[in-house]
Amino acid sequence: MISAHLPILLIVVPLISAPVCVLLRRRTLAWSFALLVSWATLAMGAALLLRVLDSGVPISYALGDWSAPWGIEYRVDPLNAFVLLLVSIIGAVVLLYAKPSVAGELPQVRHSLFYAAFLLCLTGLLGMAVTGDAFNLFVFLEISSLSSYALISLGRDRRALTASYQYLIMGTVGATFFVIGVGLLYMMTGTLNMADLAVRLPPVMGTRTILVAFAFLSVGLSLKLALFPLHLWLPNAYTYAPSVVTAFVAATATKVSIYVLLRFVFTVFGPGFAFETMRLDALLMPLSLIGIFVASTVAIFQKNIKRMLAYSSVAQIGYVTLGISFVSVTGLTACIVHLFNHALMKGALFLGMGCIALRTGSVNLDDMRGLGRRMPVTMSAFVLGGLSLIGVPMTVGFISKWYLVLAALQKGWWPIAVLILIGSLLALIYVWRVVEVAYFRKPADASAGVVEAPLLMHISMWVLIAANLYFGISTSLTAGVAQRAAELLLGGTAP
């Protein structure tokens, strides 16, 4: 049955399809084929999540019938099935949006190459989530990273090349730290399978080699997920990349890296070693809180709205890692549900910026005067996405903040709950700056001929906005799966 091979098909289909996009050459054909592949991937991701939730046991798939730990194992449980669904949803929605956006920002000769690189990036991110082998994870990490560097460099502004190069340098440092950590683990245990690592590590857990391996892995993954102050690659990458690339990378790349951190901390090393011996929580909590306030404050003073949203992403990552630092089921639930929720809200906001960039040629605040009248559909979507970012009730942002505050109060840490709420007020300030200019400033003369973006772009943007509202009201899928995954992580269940 095909359903038995879904874990490998989820990777093979987009991987093989990438070079096909290059061979198709014509932009409409390449886009149509890539879109078909992305929606097929979404169907497979949804099917895997349903299977895992229905059966209640992880799905194990041995490549080439070589059973673990001798062969590479793909292993799907509620946590990574949730991440697979997230990545595949964003990939499918963003590719629907891509045709008019790419046509407006990239020369035609690069279109087929763009879709090939996009599918490679999608393959890498899905592979990172589904694999149960530590070195195979590094391979997929490099596939997604290299394709991301290429995609970011395609931006119209020449500074896109500098941003891509900066991301390449810092991304390479992060990947090197990661593979060094994996190498040290292999040296001490003789295995790369993550489930097997969890079994073999306890007898050697107190050795200096394992302590160093944990440190290398933590720093390397912190670079990849843009934890403050290791976030320096992110603002320029998000600002100068093509709009469709910014939306996809912002909604997926850091989220998958956070998943990898969760996987290693909770299921390979175990929460006892990570938080009692290594005291990771004592590092994550202050860095998360500082990141929330510093990044939000910097966002307030940005004139470029893509850069503003980029710094906002650094702050939102702070909320995610803050949830990890609570080391509780409620805190981990907040972390996992915010992975999903932040992807929805930030994806929608960056898609909105893409609509504005296409029609006005700018995403600077001063050039958005009066856009509430010129582009009412786009700006209303931005307002709704902004409300979600702030954490207004009946949006996904509220659900994330609710679980975070609840986790803090369960620990008796009410000052941290207050700080979380103050962080939301900072988000209100920078979102309001855009709303005030768009709705209460006189339109610029240059915007007289501005009209709404093409229908395909609006469909994608409003799908994510609708998801922001729907999952802000019905939380059975998001918070339900997140809580189940959190209980498994803290229960010590192997990946």
Buried (B, 14 or more C-beta within 10 A) or exposed (E): EEEEEBBBBBBEBBBEBBEBBEEBEEBEBBBBBBBEBBBBBBEBBBBBBEBBBEEEEBBBBBBEEEEBBEEBBBBBBBBBBBBBBBBBBBBBBBBBBBBBBBBBBBEEEBBBBBBBBBBBBBBBBBBBBBBBBBBBBBBBBBBBBBBBBBBBBBBBEEEBBEBBBBBBEBBBBBBBBBBBBBBBBBEBBEBBBBBBBBEBBEEEBEEEEBBEBBBBBBBBBBBBBBBBEBBBBBBBBBBBBBBBBBBBBBBBBBBBBBBBBBBBBBBBBBBEBBBEBBEBBEBBBEBBBEBBBBBBBBBBEBEBBBBBBBBBBBBBBBBBBBBBBBBBBBBBBBBBBBBBBBBBBBBBBBBBBBBBBBBBEBBBBEBBBBBBEBBEEBBBBBBBBBBBBBBBEBBBBBBBBBBBBBBBEBBEBEEBBEBBEEBBEBBBEBBEBBBEBBBEBEBBEEBEEBEBBBEBBBEBBBBBBBBBBBBBEEBEBBBBBBBBBBBBBBEEBBB
